[in-house]
């Protein structure tokens, strides 16, 4: 199994004397090799693993903290009920999520350690990131100063730059999908809406307050939807709530405001932050940062990001503004409590075997 610190500490790769675009090209080559060689999961269920407690809950299952009985290593294992997946017509989504997680390797993204299946359930074994959600910490602090927001935003930018280079759209950025590791650095999680797109797509998905106008209007879109969401994310980090939160009680009114780009710019934002947010939250794609001739370089080289040492962030050498308090390996103080979900009796035959044959 891959050791988490080896994946995170990639200082050999992230060397300032090596052109970063050529590093991304190497990542693309590795990703494409893995993409064409994804194998079906062993049908051993969680044999060899001990389920300890529930970390989170989702549409068709839960995430359980589990321990490998032979090594003592801890994992966050996503348990998904086949029956619910089929009922909710999410079969293709689940196959895609597993494939993406198996193929990506980047410091600020969660990745697949292993996958399993049995008669009733599918399992995705992920690293246990025990610092909790950025959302929970942000809610406790109410808002971040610009320096702290910039630290997290720089990591999200680098993660999106990597994903987009691989032709992957993330499409679900929000503080709830950003985890904090034991060192205070981020891990973006939940790849249910990630899609490999070479040109454009039109699927309506994501979180309402973060949706780009073109998604709401059912227009073909590309990676620029992630840069719109990035603008919303930065605004929320510093302000305490998203630019469209004042209208979220009536979703159609909120969608109207998003499509008009009608939001209040916060006067306490620095001039640099105002300019960056203004250029990211552009309804007109011909004006939005990320879609202009310089691509994402307009964001990376923006004055608001001037204090950032990008290689210092990549190699996790910059001091984190907040390091989660973690007493021991099974410390769950950074997580909310969730009840166990009812799985029902185990089936005696394989359910939906053909449907999930390639999972």
C-alpha positions as CSV (number, residue, x, y, z in Angstrom):
1,X,0.0,0.0,0.0
2,X,1.1,3.5,-0.7
3,X,2.5,5.4,2.2
4,X,0.6,8.7,2.5
5,X,3.7,10.7,3.4
6,X,5.5,9.4,0.2
7,X,2.7,10.7,-1.9
8,X,2.5,14.1,-0.2
9,X,6.2,14.7,0.0
10,X,7.1,15.0,-3.6
11,X,10.1,17.5,-3.3
12,X,12.1,15.5,-5.8
13,X,9.5,16.2,-8.5
14,X,8.5,19.7,-7.4
15,X,11.9,21.3,-8.0
16,X,11.9,25.0,-9.0
17,X,14.7,24.4,-11.6
18,X,12.4,21.9,-13.4
19,X,9.8,23.5,-15.7
20,X,6.4,22.9,-14.0
21,X,4.6,22.4,-17.3
22,X,6.9,19.5,-18.1
23,X,6.1,18.0,-14.6
24,X,2.3,18.3,-15.5
25,X,3.0,16.6,-18.8
26,X,4.7,13.7,-16.9
27,X,1.6,13.5,-14.6
28,X,-0.7,13.4,-17.7
29,X,1.3,10.5,-19.2
30,X,1.2,8.6,-15.9
31,X,-2.5,9.3,-15.5
32,X,-3.3,8.1,-19.0
33,X,-1.4,4.8,-18.4
34,X,-3.3,4.2,-15.2
35,X,-6.6,5.2,-16.9
36,X,-6.3,2.5,-19.5
37,X,-5.3,-0.2,-17.0
38,X,-7.9,0.0,-14.2
39,X,-8.7,-3.5,-13.0
40,X,-12.0,-4.8,-11.4
41,X,-12.0,-4.9,-7.5
42,X,-11.4,-8.1,-5.6
43,X,-14.7,-9.7,-4.3
44,X,-13.4,-10.1,-0.8
45,X,-15.4,-7.4,0.9
46,X,-13.7,-5.9,4.0
47,X,-12.0,-9.2,4.9
48,X,-8.9,-8.3,6.8
49,X,-10.2,-4.9,7.9
50,X,-11.9,-3.9,11.2
51,X,-14.6,-1.2,11.0
52,X,-14.2,1.1,14.0
53,X,-16.7,4.0,13.6
54,X,-18.6,6.1,11.1
55,X,-16.9,9.3,9.8
56,X,-19.6,10.6,7.4
57,X,-22.8,9.8,5.6
58,X,-23.8,10.0,1.9
59,X,-26.6,9.3,-0.6
60,X,-26.0,5.6,-0.8
61,X,-23.8,4.7,2.1
62,X,-21.3,5.9,4.7
63,X,-17.6,6.4,5.3
64,X,-16.2,4.2,8.0
65,X,-12.9,4.5,9.8
66,X,-11.3,1.1,9.4
67,X,-8.0,-0.5,10.4
68,X,-6.0,-3.0,8.5
69,X,-5.7,-6.0,10.9
70,X,-2.3,-7.0,9.5
71,X,-0.5,-3.6,9.3
72,X,-2.5,-1.5,11.8
73,X,-2.9,1.2,9.1
74,X,-6.0,3.3,9.2
75,X,-8.3,4.1,6.2
76,X,-11.5,5.9,5.5
77,X,-13.5,3.3,3.6
78,X,-16.5,4.5,1.6
79,X,-19.2,1.8,1.8
80,X,-21.8,2.1,-1.0
81,X,-25.0,-0.1,-1.2
82,X,-25.4,-1.5,-4.7
83,X,-29.2,-1.5,-4.5
84,X,-29.3,2.3,-3.7
85,X,-26.8,3.1,-6.5
86,X,-29.0,1.3,-9.0
87,X,-32.2,2.8,-7.6
88,X,-30.8,6.3,-7.9
89,X,-29.4,5.6,-11.4
90,X,-25.8,6.4,-10.3
91,X,-24.1,3.3,-11.7
92,X,-22.0,5.2,-14.2
93,X,-21.1,7.9,-11.7
94,X,-19.8,5.3,-9.2
95,X,-17.7,3.5,-11.8
96,X,-16.3,6.8,-12.9
97,X,-15.5,8.0,-9.3
98,X,-13.6,4.8,-8.7
99,X,-11.6,5.1,-11.9
100,X,-10.7,8.7,-11.3
101,X,-9.6,8.1,-7.7
102,X,-7.5,5.1,-8.9
103,X,-5.7,7.3,-11.5
104,X,-5.0,10.6,-9.8
105,X,-1.9,11.3,-7.7
106,X,-1.4,14.8,-6.4
107,X,-0.6,16.2,-2.9
108,X,-3.8,18.1,-2.4
109,X,-6.2,15.4,-3.7
110,X,-7.6,12.3,-2.0
111,X,-6.8,9.1,-3.9
112,X,-7.7,5.4,-4.0
113,X,-5.6,3.1,-1.8
114,X,-7.7,0.0,-2.7
115,X,-11.2,-1.0,-3.7
116,X,-13.3,-4.1,-2.9
117,X,-16.8,-5.4,-3.4
118,X,-19.1,-8.2,-2.0
119,X,-22.6,-9.4,-2.7
120,X,-24.2,-6.2,-1.4
121,X,-21.7,-3.4,-1.1
122,X,-18.9,-1.6,-3.0
123,X,-15.9,-0.3,-1.0
124,X,-13.4,2.5,-1.8
125,X,-10.4,2.6,0.6
126,X,-9.1,6.1,1.0
127,X,-6.4,7.6,3.2
128,X,-7.8,8.6,6.7
129,X,-7.4,12.4,6.7
130,X,-8.0,13.1,10.4
131,X,-8.0,16.9,10.6
132,X,-11.7,17.2,9.7
133,X,-13.5,19.3,7.1
134,X,-12.3,22.9,6.3
135,X,-16.0,23.7,6.5
136,X,-16.2,22.8,10.2
137,X,-13.1,24.8,11.0
138,X,-14.2,27.8,8.9
139,X,-17.7,27.7,10.6
140,X,-15.9,27.8,14.0
141,X,-13.7,30.8,13.0
142,X,-16.6,32.4,11.1
143,X,-14.1,33.9,8.5
144,X,-10.5,33.8,7.6
145,X,-8.1,36.7,7.0
146,X,-6.8,37.0,3.5
147,X,-3.4,35.4,4.3
148,X,-5.1,32.3,5.6
149,X,-7.6,32.1,2.8
150,X,-4.7,32.5,0.3
151,X,-2.9,29.5,1.8
152,X,-5.9,27.2,1.2
153,X,-6.8,28.8,-2.1
154,X,-3.3,28.3,-3.5
155,X,-3.7,24.5,-2.8
156,X,-7.1,24.4,-4.5
157,X,-5.7,26.3,-7.5
158,X,-2.8,23.8,-7.8
159,X,-5.2,20.8,-7.5
160,X,-7.5,22.3,-10.2
161,X,-4.5,23.1,-12.5
162,X,-3.5,19.4,-12.2
163,X,-7.0,18.1,-12.8
164,X,-7.7,20.4,-15.8
165,X,-4.3,19.4,-17.3
166,X,-5.6,15.8,-17.2
167,X,-8.9,17.0,-18.8
168,X,-10.9,16.4,-15.6
169,X,-13.6,18.8,-14.4
170,X,-14.1,18.7,-10.6
171,X,-17.6,20.5,-10.5
172,X,-18.3,20.3,-6.8
173,X,-16.0,22.7,-5.0
174,X,-17.2,23.8,-1.5
175,X,-15.7,23.9,2.0
176,X,-17.4,20.6,2.9
177,X,-15.4,18.8,0.2
178,X,-12.0,20.1,1.5
179,X,-10.3,18.1,4.3
180,X,-7.4,19.2,6.5
181,X,-4.6,16.8,7.2
182,X,-2.5,16.4,10.3
183,X,-0.1,19.2,9.1
184,X,-2.9,21.7,8.3
185,X,-2.7,21.2,4.5
186,X,-5.7,20.4,2.4
187,X,-7.1,17.3,0.6
188,X,-9.9,17.7,-1.8
189,X,-12.4,14.8,-1.5
190,X,-15.6,13.6,-3.0
191,X,-15.1,12.9,-6.7
192,X,-18.6,11.9,-7.5
193,X,-19.1,14.7,-10.1
194,X,-15.6,14.6,-11.6
195,X,-15.8,14.0,-15.4
196,X,-13.2,13.5,-18.1
197,X,-14.0,16.1,-20.7
198,X,-11.9,16.8,-23.8
199,X,-14.1,19.6,-25.2
200,X,-17.4,20.5,-23.5
201,X,-20.2,18.9,-21.5
202,X,-23.7,20.0,-20.4
203,X,-24.6,18.0,-17.3
204,X,-26.3,19.9,-14.5
205,X,-24.6,19.0,-11.3
206,X,-22.9,20.6,-8.3
207,X,-23.9,22.7,-5.3
208,X,-26.5,25.5,-6.0
209,X,-24.5,28.4,-4.5
210,X,-21.4,27.4,-6.4
211,X,-22.9,26.7,-9.8
212,X,-21.6,28.8,-12.7
213,X,-24.2,30.7,-14.9
214,X,-23.5,28.5,-17.9
215,X,-24.4,25.3,-15.9
216,X,-27.7,26.8,-14.7
217,X,-28.5,27.9,-18.3
218,X,-27.8,24.4,-19.7
219,X,-25.1,25.7,-22.0
220,X,-22.1,23.6,-23.0
221,X,-19.2,24.2,-20.6
222,X,-15.6,23.3,-19.8
223,X,-13.1,23.9,-17.0
224,X,-14.2,27.5,-16.5
225,X,-17.0,26.3,-14.2
226,X,-14.4,25.3,-11.7
227,X,-12.8,28.8,-11.8
228,X,-16.2,30.4,-11.2
229,X,-16.6,28.1,-8.1
230,X,-13.1,29.0,-7.1
231,X,-14.1,32.7,-7.0
232,X,-17.1,31.8,-4.8
233,X,-14.9,29.7,-2.6
234,X,-12.3,32.5,-2.0
235,X,-15.1,35.0,-1.3
236,X,-16.7,32.7,1.2
237,X,-13.4,32.0,3.0
238,X,-12.8,35.7,3.6
239,X,-16.4,37.0,4.0
240,X,-17.8,34.1,6.0
241,X,-20.6,33.3,3.5
242,X,-20.8,33.0,-0.2
243,X,-21.7,35.9,-2.5
244,X,-25.1,34.3,-3.3
245,X,-25.9,33.1,0.2
246,X,-28.3,36.1,0.8
247,X,-30.7,34.6,-1.8
248,X,-30.4,30.9,-1.0
249,X,-33.9,30.7,0.5
250,X,-35.4,30.9,-2.9
251,X,-33.3,28.8,-5.3
252,X,-34.8,30.3,-8.5
253,X,-34.1,33.8,-7.3
254,X,-30.5,32.8,-6.4
255,X,-30.1,31.3,-9.8
256,X,-31.3,34.5,-11.4
257,X,-28.7,36.5,-9.3
258,X,-25.9,34.1,-10.3
259,X,-26.8,34.3,-14.0
260,X,-26.8,38.1,-13.8
261,X,-23.5,38.1,-11.7
262,X,-25.5,40.2,-9.1
263,X,-23.7,40.1,-5.8
264,X,-22.3,42.5,-3.2
265,X,-18.6,43.1,-3.3
266,X,-17.3,43.3,0.3
267,X,-15.6,46.7,0.9
268,X,-13.2,45.3,3.5
269,X,-11.6,43.1,0.8
270,X,-8.2,44.3,-0.3
271,X,-8.0,45.9,-3.8
272,X,-6.2,42.8,-5.0
273,X,-8.8,40.4,-3.7
274,X,-11.7,42.5,-5.1
275,X,-10.0,42.4,-8.5
276,X,-9.4,38.7,-8.4
277,X,-13.0,37.9,-7.3
278,X,-14.4,40.3,-9.9
279,X,-12.4,38.6,-12.7
280,X,-13.4,35.1,-11.6
281,X,-17.1,35.8,-11.1
282,X,-17.6,37.0,-14.7
283,X,-20.8,35.8,-16.3
284,X,-19.2,36.6,-19.7
285,X,-16.8,33.8,-20.5
286,X,-14.8,36.0,-22.8
287,X,-13.9,38.0,-19.7
288,X,-13.6,35.3,-16.9
289,X,-10.1,34.5,-15.6
290,X,-9.2,30.9,-16.6
291,X,-10.8,31.2,-20.1
292,X,-8.7,34.0,-21.5
293,X,-5.6,33.6,-23.7
294,X,-3.3,33.0,-20.8
295,X,-5.6,30.4,-19.3
296,X,-5.1,29.7,-15.6
297,X,-1.8,31.8,-15.5
298,X,-4.0,34.9,-15.1
299,X,-5.0,33.5,-11.7
300,X,-1.7,32.1,-10.7
301,X,0.2,35.3,-11.5
302,X,-2.5,37.6,-10.0
303,X,-1.3,40.2,-7.5
304,X,-3.4,38.6,-4.7
305,X,-1.3,35.4,-5.1
306,X,2.1,37.4,-5.2
307,X,3.0,36.4,-1.6
308,X,2.7,32.7,-2.5
309,X,5.8,30.5,-2.9
310,X,4.2,27.9,-5.2
311,X,7.0,25.3,-4.8
312,X,6.9,25.9,-1.0
313,X,3.2,25.0,-1.1
314,X,3.7,22.0,-3.4
315,X,6.4,20.6,-1.2
316,X,4.5,21.5,2.0
317,X,7.3,23.6,3.4
318,X,5.2,26.7,4.1
319,X,3.9,26.8,7.7
320,X,0.2,26.1,7.9
321,X,-1.9,28.9,9.6
322,X,-3.7,26.2,11.6
323,X,-2.6,22.7,12.5
324,X,-5.5,20.4,13.8
325,X,-5.1,19.1,17.3
326,X,-4.9,15.3,16.9
327,X,-4.1,13.3,20.1
328,X,-3.7,9.8,18.6
329,X,-4.4,7.8,15.4
330,X,-8.1,7.2,16.3
331,X,-8.8,10.7,17.5
332,X,-12.2,11.7,16.0
333,X,-12.6,15.0,17.8
334,X,-12.4,16.9,14.4
335,X,-15.5,15.0,13.1
336,X,-19.2,15.2,13.7
337,X,-20.9,12.0,15.0
338,X,-23.0,9.9,12.6
339,X,-25.3,7.0,13.4
340,X,-24.7,3.6,11.8
341,X,-26.7,3.0,8.7
342,X,-28.9,-0.1,8.5
343,X,-27.5,-2.5,5.9
344,X,-30.0,-5.3,6.4
345,X,-29.2,-9.0,6.2
346,X,-26.3,-10.1,4.0
347,X,-27.4,-11.6,0.7
348,X,-26.6,-15.2,-0.1
349,X,-26.1,-14.5,-3.8
350,X,-24.2,-11.6,-5.6
351,X,-26.6,-8.8,-6.2
352,X,-26.3,-6.7,-9.4
353,X,-23.2,-8.8,-10.3
354,X,-23.2,-7.9,-14.0
355,X,-23.9,-4.2,-13.3
356,X,-20.8,-3.9,-11.2
357,X,-18.6,-6.5,-12.8
358,X,-16.0,-3.8,-13.9
359,X,-16.1,-2.0,-10.5
